[in-house]
């Protein structure tokens, strides 16, 4: 698998499920993409991303410094 879009969230906790919503939209509009929705976190994500060259993770985070809805892009220095 070359690129994976990983929608992360947990709608039963206080998460707004943005990762799930983006993943579902991409599944509908971009069927050529490999998209997974998951509630997993931490090291358990390794199993999902092991064979991927690129991983795009969509999740929400409360920074305490940004307004709700602010997009943050984090990139590896690969």
N, C-alpha and C positions, 0 to 999 in steps of 0.2 A: 504494500500500500504506500503510495507516494505521499499524499497529503490527506490529513484527517481534520475535520472540524469537530471539535468536542464541545457540546453544549452542557455546561455544568450547572447544577442547581439542586435545591431541595424545597419544593413548594410547601411542604408541611411544616417547615421551620419558618424563620422570618425572612427567607429568601424571596425575592420577587420573581423568581423563575425566568429571568431574562435569558439565561443560557438555553433553557428549553424552548423558549419562544423563538429565538433566533434559529436554533437547530430545526425546528418544525417548519419555519418559513423557508429555510434553505432546502429542506427535503422536498418541499412543494415546488419551488421555483428553479432549483438547480439539481435535478436528479443525477447528474454526472458526478457530483461530489460525494465523497464518503463522509457521512454525518452520523454522529452518535450522541444520544442524550444520556446523561448519567448523573446519579446522585453520589457516586463514589468520590473520594477525596484522597489526597496524599499519595502514599506509595502504591495504593491499589490502582491508581491511574496508569502506572507503568505497564501493566498487562495490556491495556488498550492501545498504548502508543509505541510499543516495542518495535514493530516493523515499519514504522512511519519515517519518511524522510523529513516531513514538515508536519507540525501540529499547530492548529489555531484553536485556542481555548477561549470560549466565551463564557464569562461568569460575571457576577456582580460583586462589588466590594464596597464596604463602608469605610471611607478613609478618614472622615472627620475633618478633612481639609478641602474637599470639593463639593460642589452642589450636586444633588441627585441628578442623574442623567449624564454626567460628565463622562466622556470616553477617555480611557487611558490605554495606551499601547505600550506593551512591554515586549522587548525583543531580545533574543539571545544574541550573543556575539559569535555565533558559529562560523 
